[in-house]
Amino acid sequence: MSANVIDLKNIVKTYDMGGAEEVHALRGVSLAIGRNEYVAIMGPSGSGKSTLMNIIGCLDTPTSGLYLFNDVNVSEMNDNDLAKIRNKEIGFVFQTFNLLPRSDALHNVELPLIYGGVSSAERRRRAQETLAHVQLGDRAHHKPNELSGGQRPRVAIARALVTRPSIILADEPTGNLDSRTGEEIMMLFEELHRTGNTIILVTHEADIAEHAHRTIRLRDGMIESDEPVKKRKTVAAAAAS
């Protein structure tokens, strides 16, 4: 098995807007993301980062180019095969969290396992275990409106983790949070990375991207830069030096 979970080679995505008009969202993007990497994808509006996220997440397919996910060519998969990869291999964390308001935290976390055909007893066990992993074991039977602003994204992260995916794909996960809660969620992502998860973070906020270990910047559908993150010196480290 390759050391990379994701290999993109010369990915092009063109949208036909009708008539002779075309939008070139991605113009030959090539990149590899290794197992247990922590990557931030950045870029201004119209840079192609949302299109790239959708292709990585198997929510869309490229016009041309090769996409290998865990050494499997997904570039030309049909909708059913793409759905299987999304359900089993990719944990999504969306900006709005997309929690079911009338269901408790446990049921929200169970959902991917229901779609995956996991037995009732096993999915409840795994959902409870995953909620405990994000420090919400005692909030399993609370509905989203009974949870704090910092607890709701933790439920969404638990739902992303419950299938034991190859990657966690987070789209602006702190966009609707205050700065303190956002920092708590980023600390949780750092902890998940330390325990072996591959994390891909899509963000337009530089301070959020600094939590990653590598930043890929897009502009006009192409990679502008791809480099390690220069870590800020923490207050504790500064005091010790």
DRENKOLDREN-726801 format. One record per residue (C-alpha): residue in one letter; x, y, z. Coordinates in steps of 0.25 Angstrom, whole numbers, padded with zeros to 4 digits, always signed. Layout:
# residues N
AXYZ/...
# end
This chain:
# residues 241
M+0000+0000+0000/S+0005+0014-0003/A+0009+0023+0007/N-0001+0033+0002/V-0015+0033+0004/I-0018+0043-0007/D-0011+0045-0020/L-0016+0055-0030/K-0009+0056-0044/N-0012+0067-0053/I-0027+0069-0048/V-0035+0078-0057/K-0049+0082-0054/T-0057+0090-0064/Y-0072+0094-0063/D-0080+0096-0075/M-0089+0108-0073/G-0097+0107-0086/G-0094+0111-0099/A-0079+0114-0101/E-0076+0119-0087/E-0068+0110-0078/V-0062+0112-0064/H-0048+0106-0062/A-0049+0103-0047/L-0036+0094-0046/R-0025+0095-0056/G-0016+0083-0055/V-0015+0081-0040/S-0005+0070-0035/L-0002+0067-0021/A+0000+0056-0011/I-0005+0055+0004/G+0001+0044+0012/R-0005+0036+0024/N-0006+0044+0037/E-0003+0057+0030/Y-0010+0070+0035/V-0012+0079+0023/A-0019+0092+0021/I-0024+0096+0007/M-0025+0112+0006/G-0029+0121-0005/P-0038+0133-0008/S-0052+0132-0014/G-0051+0126-0028/S-0038+0120-0025/G-0043+0106-0027/K-0042+0101-0013/S-0057+0097-0011/T-0056+0089-0024/L-0043+0083-0020/M-0050+0079-0006/N-0062+0073-0014/I-0053+0065-0022/I-0044+0060-0011/G-0057+0057-0003/C-0063+0049-0015/L-0075+0059-0016/D-0071+0062-0030/T-0062+0056-0041/P-0051+0062-0049/T-0053+0066-0064/S-0039+0059-0066/G-0027+0055-0058/L-0025+0043-0049/Y-0029+0042-0034/L-0024+0031-0026/F-0031+0029-0012/N-0023+0018-0004/D-0017+0013-0017/V-0031+0012-0023/N-0035+0020-0036/V-0047+0028-0032/S-0046+0037-0044/E-0056+0029-0053/M-0065+0022-0042/N-0080+0022-0043/D-0089+0029-0032/N-0091+0017-0024/D-0076+0014-0023/L-0073+0028-0019/A-0084+0028-0008/K-0078+0015-0002/I-0064+0023-0001/R-0071+0035+0005/N-0078+0027+0015/K-0066+0018+0019/E-0054+0025+0016/I-0056+0040+0018/G-0061+0047+0031/F-0068+0060+0027/V-0069+0072+0037/F-0077+0084+0031/Q-0077+0098+0035/T-0092+0097+0039/F-0090+0083+0045/N-0103+0078+0039/L-0108+0072+0052/L-0122+0066+0052/P-0129+0076+0062/R-0139+0065+0067/S-0129+0054+0069/D-0120+0053+0081/A-0105+0053+0080/L-0104+0038+0080/H-0113+0036+0068/N-0106+0048+0060/V-0093+0040+0062/E-0099+0027+0058/L-0104+0032+0045/P-0093+0028+0036/L-0093+0014+0042/I-0108+0013+0039/Y-0105+0016+0024/G-0093+0006+0025/G-0102-0006+0030/V-0096-0007+0043/S-0104-0015+0054/S-0112-0006+0064/A-0104-0011+0076/E-0091-0009+0069/R-0094+0005+0064/R-0099+0009+0078/R-0086+0004+0084/R-0077+0011+0074/A-0085+0024+0075/Q-0084+0024+0090/E-0069+0021+0090/T-0067+0032+0079/L-0075+0042+0087/A-0066+0039+0099/H-0054+0041+0091/V-0058+0056+0088/Q-0062+0058+0103/L-0077+0057+0101/G-0079+0043+0107/D-0089+0049+0117/R-0097+0057+0107/A-0101+0045+0098/H-0116+0047+0100/H-0116+0062+0098/K-0122+0069+0086/P-0114+0079+0078/N-0122+0091+0084/E-0118+0085+0098/L-0103+0086+0095/S-0094+0098+0096/G-0087+0105+0084/G-0075+0097+0087/Q-0082+0083+0088/R-0089+0083+0075/P-0077+0083+0067/R-0071+0072+0075/V-0083+0064+0072/A-0081+0067+0057/I-0066+0062+0059/A-0071+0050+0066/R-0080+0046+0054/A-0068+0048+0045/L-0059+0039+0053/V-0069+0028+0056/T-0067+0020+0043/R-0052+0020+0045/P-0049+0027+0032/S-0036+0029+0025/I-0037+0044+0025/I-0045+0055+0032/L-0049+0066+0023/A-0053+0079+0030/D-0059+0090+0022/E-0058+0104+0030/P-0061+0096+0043/T-0059+0109+0052/G-0066+0118+0042/N-0078+0120+0051/L-0071+0119+0064/D-0066+0130+0074/S-0051+0131+0075/R-0050+0123+0088/T-0059+0112+0084/G-0052+0111+0070/E-0038+0110+0077/E-0044+0098+0086/I-0048+0091+0073/M-0035+0093+0067/M-0028+0087+0079/L-0037+0075+0077/F-0033+0074+0063/E-0018+0074+0068/E-0021+0063+0078/L-0028+0055+0067/H-0016+0057+0058/R-0006+0052+0069/T-0014+0039+0070/G-0012+0036+0056/N-0023+0043+0048/T-0021+0049+0034/I-0027+0063+0034/I-0030+0072+0022/L-0035+0086+0026/V-0041+0095+0016/T-0041+0110+0022/H-0039+0124+0018/E-0034+0128+0032/A-0019+0129+0033/D-0019+0127+0048/I-0027+0114+0047/A-0018+0109+0036/E-0006+0111+0045/H-0011+0099+0053/A-0008+0090+0041/H+0006+0085+0038/R+0005+0088+0023/T-0002+0098+0015/I-0006+0097+0000/R-0010+0111-0006/L-0019+0111-0018/R-0020+0123-0028/D-0028+0123-0041/G-0030+0107-0041/M-0015+0104-0039/I-0006+0102-0027/E+0001+0115-0024/S+0010+0109-0012/D+0011+0096-0004/E+0020+0097+0008/P+0021+0094+0023/V+0015+0103+0033/K+0024+0111+0041/K+0019+0109+0055/R+0017+0120+0065/K+0025+0120+0077/T+0015+0117+0089/V+0015+0126+0101/A+0021+0114+0109/A+0032+0112+0100/A+0035+0127+0099/A+0036+0127+0114/A+0045+0115+0115/S+0055+0121+0104/
# end
